[in-house]
């Protein structure tokens, strides 16, 4: 798997987690914890405001 494939896979996982949280099939805190863990793998800036919010909520 190439790095680009890995990043796309992690982004797909992040989108699936977000869908589950919105649908109510995953608790919000669990989703925040999982999304915070994916933040480095989705290849976004460290200061991305959306992912920073997951970190703040998780803590």
N, CA, C and O atoms as a Maestro MAE file, in Angstrom:
{
 s_m_m2io_version
 :::
 2.0.0
}

f_m_ct {
 s_m_title
 :::
 protein
 m_atom[236] {
  # First column is atom index #
  i_m_mmod_type
  r_m_x_coord
  r_m_y_coord
  r_m_z_coord
  i_m_residue_number
  s_m_chain_name
  s_m_pdb_residue_name
  s_m_pdb_atom_name
  i_m_atomic_number
  :::
  1 25 0.847 -1.169 0.000 1 A "UNK " " N  " 7
  2 3 0.000 0.000 0.000 1 A "UNK " " CA " 6
  3 2 0.896 1.237 0.000 1 A "UNK " " C  " 6
  4 15 1.822 1.349 0.804 1 A "UNK " " O  " 8
  5 25 0.609 2.148 -0.901 2 A "UNK " " N  " 7
  6 3 1.386 3.380 -0.963 2 A "UNK " " CA " 6
  7 2 0.950 4.322 0.164 2 A "UNK " " C  " 6
  8 15 -0.083 4.122 0.803 2 A "UNK " " O  " 8
  9 25 1.760 5.342 0.385 3 A "UNK " " N  " 7
  10 3 1.416 6.329 1.414 3 A "UNK " " CA " 6
  11 2 0.087 7.001 1.073 3 A "UNK " " C  " 6
  12 15 -0.751 7.213 1.949 3 A "UNK " " O  " 8
  13 25 -0.096 7.334 -0.196 4 A "UNK " " N  " 7
  14 3 -1.342 7.977 -0.617 4 A "UNK " " CA " 6
  15 2 -2.539 7.056 -0.360 4 A "UNK " " C  " 6
  16 15 -3.587 7.516 0.093 4 A "UNK " " O  " 8
  17 25 -2.392 5.776 -0.643 5 A "UNK " " N  " 7
  18 3 -3.472 4.822 -0.374 5 A "UNK " " CA " 6
  19 2 -3.770 4.746 1.121 5 A "UNK " " C  " 6
  20 15 -4.927 4.659 1.530 5 A "UNK " " O  " 8
  21 25 -2.713 4.779 1.928 6 A "UNK " " N  " 7
  22 3 -2.885 4.740 3.382 6 A "UNK " " CA " 6
  23 2 -3.655 5.971 3.869 6 A "UNK " " C  " 6
  24 15 -4.580 5.852 4.672 6 A "UNK " " O  " 8
  25 25 -3.268 7.151 3.381 7 A "UNK " " N  " 7
  26 3 -3.938 8.387 3.772 7 A "UNK " " CA " 6
  27 2 -5.407 8.338 3.364 7 A "UNK " " C  " 6
  28 15 -6.285 8.702 4.147 7 A "UNK " " O  " 8
  29 25 -5.674 7.890 2.141 8 A "UNK " " N  " 7
  30 3 -7.061 7.795 1.680 8 A "UNK " " CA " 6
  31 2 -7.861 6.809 2.522 8 A "UNK " " C  " 6
  32 15 -9.035 7.044 2.804 8 A "UNK " " O  " 8
  33 25 -7.242 5.723 2.918 9 A "UNK " " N  " 7
  34 3 -7.894 4.742 3.774 9 A "UNK " " CA " 6
  35 2 -8.233 5.353 5.132 9 A "UNK " " C  " 6
  36 15 -9.330 5.148 5.653 9 A "UNK " " O  " 8
  37 25 -7.305 6.091 5.695 10 A "UNK " " N  " 7
  38 3 -7.538 6.738 6.988 10 A "UNK " " CA " 6
  39 2 -8.614 7.811 6.882 10 A "UNK " " C  " 6
  40 15 -9.417 7.976 7.801 10 A "UNK " " O  " 8
  41 25 -8.637 8.537 5.776 11 A "UNK " " N  " 7
  42 3 -9.686 9.536 5.570 11 A "UNK " " CA " 6
  43 2 -11.053 8.875 5.454 11 A "UNK " " C  " 6
  44 15 -12.042 9.391 5.974 11 A "UNK " " O  " 8
  45 25 -11.108 7.744 4.780 12 A "UNK " " N  " 7
  46 3 -12.370 7.008 4.662 12 A "UNK " " CA " 6
  47 2 -12.825 6.534 6.036 12 A "UNK " " C  " 6
  48 15 -14.013 6.585 6.354 12 A "UNK " " O  " 8
  49 25 -11.884 6.077 6.846 13 A "UNK " " N  " 7
  50 3 -12.212 5.635 8.210 13 A "UNK " " CA " 6
  51 2 -12.730 6.815 9.035 13 A "UNK " " C  " 6
  52 15 -13.697 6.672 9.783 13 A "UNK " " O  " 8
  53 25 -12.088 7.981 8.900 14 A "UNK " " N  " 7
  54 3 -12.529 9.169 9.627 14 A "UNK " " CA " 6
  55 2 -13.941 9.560 9.199 14 A "UNK " " C  " 6
  56 15 -14.767 9.920 10.038 14 A "UNK " " O  " 8
  57 25 -14.217 9.490 7.915 15 A "UNK " " N  " 7
  58 3 -15.555 9.822 7.421 15 A "UNK " " CA " 6
  59 2 -16.589 8.842 7.956 15 A "UNK " " C  " 6
  60 15 -17.698 9.244 8.307 15 A "UNK " " O  " 8
  61 25 -16.241 7.569 8.021 16 A "UNK " " N  " 7
  62 3 -17.158 6.559 8.545 16 A "UNK " " CA " 6
  63 2 -17.436 6.800 10.031 16 A "UNK " " C  " 6
  64 15 -18.577 6.673 10.477 16 A "UNK " " O  " 8
  65 25 -16.424 7.137 10.776 17 A "UNK " " N  " 7
  66 3 -16.611 7.446 12.202 17 A "UNK " " CA " 6
  67 2 -17.539 8.643 12.350 17 A "UNK " " C  " 6
  68 15 -18.456 8.620 13.171 17 A "UNK " " O  " 8
  69 25 -17.309 9.685 11.563 18 A "UNK " " N  " 7
  70 3 -18.155 10.877 11.635 18 A "UNK " " CA " 6
  71 2 -19.603 10.536 11.282 18 A "UNK " " C  " 6
  72 15 -20.529 11.019 11.933 18 A "UNK " " O  " 8
  73 25 -19.802 9.711 10.261 19 A "UNK " " N  " 7
  74 3 -21.164 9.304 9.884 19 A "UNK " " CA " 6
  75 2 -21.849 8.561 11.032 19 A "UNK " " C  " 6
  76 15 -23.027 8.782 11.314 19 A "UNK " " O  " 8
  77 25 -21.100 7.685 11.681 20 A "UNK " " N  " 7
  78 3 -21.686 6.911 12.784 20 A "UNK " " CA " 6
  79 2 -22.046 7.804 13.969 20 A "UNK " " C  " 6
  80 15 -23.081 7.606 14.605 20 A "UNK " " O  " 8
  81 25 -21.195 8.786 14.268 21 A "UNK " " N  " 7
  82 3 -21.491 9.710 15.362 21 A "UNK " " CA " 6
  83 2 -22.747 10.515 15.023 21 A "UNK " " C  " 6
  84 15 -23.636 10.669 15.861 21 A "UNK " " O  " 8
  85 25 -22.814 11.020 13.807 22 A "UNK " " N  " 7
  86 3 -23.973 11.817 13.400 22 A "UNK " " CA " 6
  87 2 -25.248 10.974 13.428 22 A "UNK " " C  " 6
  88 15 -26.313 11.460 13.810 22 A "UNK " " O  " 8
  89 25 -25.134 9.713 13.024 23 A "UNK " " N  " 7
  90 3 -26.302 8.821 13.005 23 A "UNK " " CA " 6
  91 2 -26.712 8.366 14.400 23 A "UNK " " C  " 6
  92 15 -27.803 7.828 14.588 23 A "UNK " " O  " 8
  93 25 -25.843 8.582 15.370 24 A "UNK " " N  " 7
  94 3 -26.149 8.174 16.732 24 A "UNK " " CA " 6
  95 2 -25.793 6.731 17.043 24 A "UNK " " C  " 6
  96 15 -26.158 6.220 18.102 24 A "UNK " " O  " 8
  97 25 -25.085 6.065 16.134 25 A "UNK " " N  " 7
  98 3 -24.711 4.672 16.382 25 A "UNK " " CA " 6
  99 2 -23.344 4.543 17.059 25 A "UNK " " C  " 6
  100 15 -22.894 3.435 17.350 25 A "UNK " " O  " 8
  101 25 -22.693 5.669 17.305 26 A "UNK " " N  " 7
  102 3 -21.427 5.680 18.045 26 A "UNK " " CA " 6
  103 2 -21.474 6.863 19.003 26 A "UNK " " C  " 6
  104 15 -21.851 7.965 18.605 26 A "UNK " " O  " 8
  105 25 -21.099 6.651 20.251 27 A "UNK " " N  " 7
  106 3 -21.072 7.768 21.200 27 A "UNK " " CA " 6
  107 2 -20.104 8.869 20.751 27 A "UNK " " C  " 6
  108 15 -19.048 8.593 20.181 27 A "UNK " " O  " 8
  109 25 -20.482 10.101 21.018 28 A "UNK " " N  " 7
  110 3 -19.675 11.246 20.590 28 A "UNK " " CA " 6
  111 2 -18.256 11.172 21.152 28 A "UNK " " C  " 6
  112 15 -17.293 11.405 20.421 28 A "UNK " " O  " 8
  113 25 -18.115 10.854 22.431 29 A "UNK " " N  " 7
  114 3 -16.772 10.819 23.023 29 A "UNK " " CA " 6
  115 2 -15.909 9.728 22.402 29 A "UNK " " C  " 6
  116 15 -14.710 9.923 22.205 29 A "UNK " " O  " 8
  117 25 -16.505 8.588 22.095 30 A "UNK " " N  " 7
  118 3 -15.746 7.528 21.430 30 A "UNK " " CA " 6
  119 2 -15.297 7.996 20.046 30 A "UNK " " C  " 6
  120 15 -14.152 7.776 19.650 30 A "UNK " " O  " 8
  121 25 -16.206 8.643 19.316 31 A "UNK " " N  " 7
  122 3 -15.861 9.156 17.994 31 A "UNK " " CA " 6
  123 2 -14.744 10.181 18.062 31 A "UNK " " C  " 6
  124 15 -13.833 10.163 17.234 31 A "UNK " " O  " 8
  125 25 -14.806 11.076 19.041 32 A "UNK " " N  " 7
  126 3 -13.746 12.078 19.200 32 A "UNK " " CA " 6
  127 2 -12.407 11.419 19.487 32 A "UNK " " C  " 6
  128 15 -11.379 11.822 18.942 32 A "UNK " " O  " 8
  129 25 -12.421 10.417 20.332 33 A "UNK " " N  " 7
  130 3 -11.186 9.707 20.658 33 A "UNK " " CA " 6
  131 2 -10.603 9.059 19.401 33 A "UNK " " C  " 6
  132 15 -9.404 9.169 19.146 33 A "UNK " " O  " 8
  133 25 -11.443 8.386 18.622 34 A "UNK " " N  " 7
  134 3 -10.959 7.722 17.411 34 A "UNK " " CA " 6
  135 2 -10.488 8.732 16.370 34 A "UNK " " C  " 6
  136 15 -9.455 8.526 15.733 34 A "UNK " " O  " 8
  137 25 -11.229 9.813 16.191 35 A "UNK " " N  " 7
  138 3 -10.831 10.824 15.210 35 A "UNK " " CA " 6
  139 2 -9.541 11.520 15.620 35 A "UNK " " C  " 6
  140 15 -8.698 11.813 14.771 35 A "UNK " " O  " 8
  141 25 -9.381 11.783 16.901 36 A "UNK " " N  " 7
  142 3 -8.132 12.384 17.371 36 A "UNK " " CA " 6
  143 2 -6.956 11.457 17.073 36 A "UNK " " C  " 6
  144 15 -5.875 11.915 16.701 36 A "UNK " " O  " 8
  145 25 -7.172 10.155 17.237 37 A "UNK " " N  " 7
  146 3 -6.115 9.194 16.942 37 A "UNK " " CA " 6
  147 2 -5.765 9.123 15.470 37 A "UNK " " C  " 6
  148 15 -4.645 8.756 15.117 37 A "UNK " " O  " 8
  149 25 -6.700 9.466 14.614 38 A "UNK " " N  " 7
  150 3 -6.451 9.445 13.165 38 A "UNK " " CA " 6
  151 2 -5.872 10.756 12.635 38 A "UNK " " C  " 6
  152 15 -5.464 10.826 11.476 38 A "UNK " " O  " 8
  153 25 -5.834 11.778 13.459 39 A "UNK " " N  " 7
  154 3 -5.466 13.109 12.960 39 A "UNK " " CA " 6
  155 2 -4.109 13.143 12.260 39 A "UNK " " C  " 6
  156 15 -3.963 13.846 11.260 39 A "UNK " " O  " 8
  157 25 -3.131 12.419 12.745 40 A "UNK " " N  " 7
  158 3 -1.821 12.414 12.089 40 A "UNK " " CA " 6
  159 2 -1.839 11.622 10.780 40 A "UNK " " C  " 6
  160 15 -1.093 11.938 9.853 40 A "UNK " " O  " 8
  161 25 -2.674 10.615 10.705 41 A "UNK " " N  " 7
  162 3 -2.694 9.727 9.545 41 A "UNK " " CA " 6
  163 2 -3.460 10.296 8.351 41 A "UNK " " C  " 6
  164 15 -3.272 9.832 7.226 41 A "UNK " " O  " 8
  165 25 -4.317 11.287 8.575 42 A "UNK " " N  " 7
  166 3 -5.105 11.815 7.467 42 A "UNK " " CA " 6
  167 2 -4.390 12.921 6.710 42 A "UNK " " C  " 6
  168 15 -4.952 13.512 5.789 42 A "UNK " " O  " 8
  169 25 -3.160 13.199 7.094 43 A "UNK " " N  " 7
  170 3 -2.284 14.116 6.363 43 A "UNK " " CA " 6
  171 2 -2.880 15.523 6.254 43 A "UNK " " C  " 6
  172 15 -3.042 16.068 5.162 43 A "UNK " " O  " 8
  173 25 -3.199 16.090 7.418 44 A "UNK " " N  " 7
  174 3 -3.687 17.460 7.496 44 A "UNK " " CA " 6
  175 2 -2.756 18.245 8.402 44 A "UNK " " C  " 6
  176 15 -1.986 17.647 9.154 44 A "UNK " " O  " 8
  177 25 -2.808 19.569 8.349 45 A "UNK " " N  " 7
  178 3 -1.944 20.365 9.232 45 A "UNK " " CA " 6
  179 2 -2.249 20.084 10.706 45 A "UNK " " C  " 6
  180 15 -3.386 19.779 11.067 45 A "UNK " " O  " 8
  181 25 -1.234 20.190 11.540 46 A "UNK " " N  " 7
  182 3 -1.393 19.951 12.979 46 A "UNK " " CA " 6
  183 2 -2.382 20.906 13.629 46 A "UNK " " C  " 6
  184 15 -2.981 20.587 14.656 46 A "UNK " " O  " 8
  185 25 -2.551 22.076 13.029 47 A "UNK " " N  " 7
  186 3 -3.433 23.079 13.630 47 A "UNK " " CA " 6
  187 2 -4.799 23.140 12.937 47 A "UNK " " C  " 6
  188 15 -5.488 24.156 13.031 47 A "UNK " " O  " 8
  189 25 -5.196 22.075 12.248 48 A "UNK " " N  " 7
  190 3 -6.510 22.049 11.603 48 A "UNK " " CA " 6
  191 2 -7.589 22.222 12.668 48 A "UNK " " C  " 6
  192 15 -7.661 21.420 13.599 48 A "UNK " " O  " 8
  193 25 -8.432 23.254 12.553 49 A "UNK " " N  " 7
  194 3 -9.405 23.542 13.619 49 A "UNK " " CA " 6
  195 2 -10.419 22.425 13.842 49 A "UNK " " C  " 6
  196 15 -10.871 22.230 14.970 49 A "UNK " " O  " 8
  197 25 -10.781 21.697 12.810 50 A "UNK " " N  " 7
  198 3 -11.749 20.613 12.992 50 A "UNK " " CA " 6
  199 2 -11.166 19.495 13.843 50 A "UNK " " C  " 6
  200 15 -11.826 19.004 14.759 50 A "UNK " " O  " 8
  201 25 -9.937 19.090 13.548 51 A "UNK " " N  " 7
  202 3 -9.343 18.007 14.314 51 A "UNK " " CA " 6
  203 2 -8.883 18.479 15.685 51 A "UNK " " C  " 6
  204 15 -8.847 17.680 16.620 51 A "UNK " " O  " 8
  205 25 -8.530 19.750 15.834 52 A "UNK " " N  " 7
  206 3 -8.196 20.262 17.163 52 A "UNK " " CA " 6
  207 2 -9.408 20.173 18.080 52 A "UNK " " C  " 6
  208 15 -9.264 19.913 19.274 52 A "UNK " " O  " 8
  209 25 -10.587 20.383 17.539 53 A "UNK " " N  " 7
  210 3 -11.800 20.296 18.347 53 A "UNK " " CA " 6
  211 2 -11.975 18.883 18.888 53 A "UNK " " C  " 6
  212 15 -12.400 18.718 20.031 53 A "UNK " " O  " 8
  213 25 -11.662 17.864 18.101 54 A "UNK " " N  " 7
  214 3 -11.787 16.481 18.584 54 A "UNK " " CA " 6
  215 2 -10.829 16.227 19.737 54 A "UNK " " C  " 6
  216 15 -11.157 15.515 20.686 54 A "UNK " " O  " 8
  217 25 -9.649 16.811 19.646 55 A "UNK " " N  " 7
  218 3 -8.685 16.650 20.721 55 A "UNK " " CA " 6
  219 2 -9.174 17.305 21.998 55 A "UNK " " C  " 6
  220 15 -9.037 16.734 23.079 55 A "UNK " " O  " 8
  221 25 -9.730 18.472 21.889 56 A "UNK " " N  " 7
  222 3 -10.228 19.199 23.062 56 A "UNK " " CA " 6
  223 2 -11.393 18.456 23.691 56 A "UNK " " C  " 6
  224 15 -11.463 18.333 24.914 56 A "UNK " " O  " 8
  225 25 -12.311 17.957 22.867 57 A "UNK " " N  " 7
  226 3 -13.468 17.225 23.379 57 A "UNK " " CA " 6
  227 2 -13.027 15.940 24.057 57 A "UNK " " C  " 6
  228 15 -13.557 15.566 25.103 57 A "UNK " " O  " 8
  229 25 -12.059 15.270 23.459 58 A "UNK " " N  " 7
  230 3 -11.597 13.978 23.986 58 A "UNK " " CA " 6
  231 2 -10.966 14.132 25.347 58 A "UNK " " C  " 6
  232 15 -11.110 13.248 26.191 58 A "UNK " " O  " 8
  233 25 -10.277 15.220 25.586 59 A "UNK " " N  " 7
  234 3 -9.566 15.421 26.841 59 A "UNK " " CA " 6
  235 2 -10.531 15.777 27.891 59 A "UNK " " C  " 6
  236 15 -10.143 15.993 29.039 59 A "UNK " " O  " 8
  :::
 }
 m_bond[235] {
  # First column is bond index #
  i_m_from
  i_m_to
  i_m_order
  :::
  1 1 2 1
  2 2 3 1
  3 3 4 2
  4 3 5 1
  5 5 6 1
  6 6 7 1
  7 7 8 2
  8 7 9 1
  9 9 10 1
  10 10 11 1
  11 11 12 2
  12 11 13 1
  13 13 14 1
  14 14 15 1
  15 15 16 2
  16 15 17 1
  17 17 18 1
  18 18 19 1
  19 19 20 2
  20 19 21 1
  21 21 22 1
  22 22 23 1
  23 23 24 2
  24 23 25 1
  25 25 26 1
  26 26 27 1
  27 27 28 2
  28 27 29 1
  29 29 30 1
  30 30 31 1
  31 31 32 2
  32 31 33 1
  33 33 34 1
  34 34 35 1
  35 35 36 2
  36 35 37 1
  37 37 38 1
  38 38 39 1
  39 39 40 2
  40 39 41 1
  41 41 42 1
  42 42 43 1
  43 43 44 2
  44 43 45 1
  45 45 46 1
  46 46 47 1
  47 47 48 2
  48 47 49 1
  49 49 50 1
  50 50 51 1
  51 51 52 2
  52 51 53 1
  53 53 54 1
  54 54 55 1
  55 55 56 2
  56 55 57 1
  57 57 58 1
  58 58 59 1
  59 59 60 2
  60 59 61 1
  61 61 62 1
  62 62 63 1
  63 63 64 2
  64 63 65 1
  65 65 66 1
  66 66 67 1
  67 67 68 2
  68 67 69 1
  69 69 70 1
  70 70 71 1
  71 71 72 2
  72 71 73 1
  73 73 74 1
  74 74 75 1
  75 75 76 2
  76 75 77 1
  77 77 78 1
  78 78 79 1
  79 79 80 2
  80 79 81 1
  81 81 82 1
  82 82 83 1
  83 83 84 2
  84 83 85 1
  85 85 86 1
  86 86 87 1
  87 87 88 2
  88 87 89 1
  89 89 90 1
  90 90 91 1
  91 91 92 2
  92 91 93 1
  93 93 94 1
  94 94 95 1
  95 95 96 2
  96 95 97 1
  97 97 98 1
  98 98 99 1
  99 99 100 2
  100 99 101 1
  101 101 102 1
  102 102 103 1
  103 103 104 2
  104 103 105 1
  105 105 106 1
  106 106 107 1
  107 107 108 2
  108 107 109 1
  109 109 110 1
  110 110 111 1
  111 111 112 2
  112 111 113 1
  113 113 114 1
  114 114 115 1
  115 115 116 2
  116 115 117 1
  117 117 118 1
  118 118 119 1
  119 119 120 2
  120 119 121 1
  121 121 122 1
  122 122 123 1
  123 123 124 2
  124 123 125 1
  125 125 126 1
  126 126 127 1
  127 127 128 2
  128 127 129 1
  129 129 130 1
  130 130 131 1
  131 131 132 2
  132 131 133 1
  133 133 134 1
  134 134 135 1
  135 135 136 2
  136 135 137 1
  137 137 138 1
  138 138 139 1
  139 139 140 2
  140 139 141 1
  141 141 142 1
  142 142 143 1
  143 143 144 2
  144 143 145 1
  145 145 146 1
  146 146 147 1
  147 147 148 2
  148 147 149 1
  149 149 150 1
  150 150 151 1
  151 151 152 2
  152 151 153 1
  153 153 154 1
  154 154 155 1
  155 155 156 2
  156 155 157 1
  157 157 158 1
  158 158 159 1
  159 159 160 2
  160 159 161 1
  161 161 162 1
  162 162 163 1
  163 163 164 2
  164 163 165 1
  165 165 166 1
  166 166 167 1
  167 167 168 2
  168 167 169 1
  169 169 170 1
  170 170 171 1
  171 171 172 2
  172 171 173 1
  173 173 174 1
  174 174 175 1
  175 175 176 2
  176 175 177 1
  177 177 178 1
  178 178 179 1
  179 179 180 2
  180 179 181 1
  181 181 182 1
  182 182 183 1
  183 183 184 2
  184 183 185 1
  185 185 186 1
  186 186 187 1
  187 187 188 2
  188 187 189 1
  189 189 190 1
  190 190 191 1
  191 191 192 2
  192 191 193 1
  193 193 194 1
  194 194 195 1
  195 195 196 2
  196 195 197 1
  197 197 198 1
  198 198 199 1
  199 199 200 2
  200 199 201 1
  201 201 202 1
  202 202 203 1
  203 203 204 2
  204 203 205 1
  205 205 206 1
  206 206 207 1
  207 207 208 2
  208 207 209 1
  209 209 210 1
  210 210 211 1
  211 211 212 2
  212 211 213 1
  213 213 214 1
  214 214 215 1
  215 215 216 2
  216 215 217 1
  217 217 218 1
  218 218 219 1
  219 219 220 2
  220 219 221 1
  221 221 222 1
  222 222 223 1
  223 223 224 2
  224 223 225 1
  225 225 226 1
  226 226 227 1
  227 227 228 2
  228 227 229 1
  229 229 230 1
  230 230 231 1
  231 231 232 2
  232 231 233 1
  233 233 234 1
  234 234 235 1
  235 235 236 2
  :::
 }
}
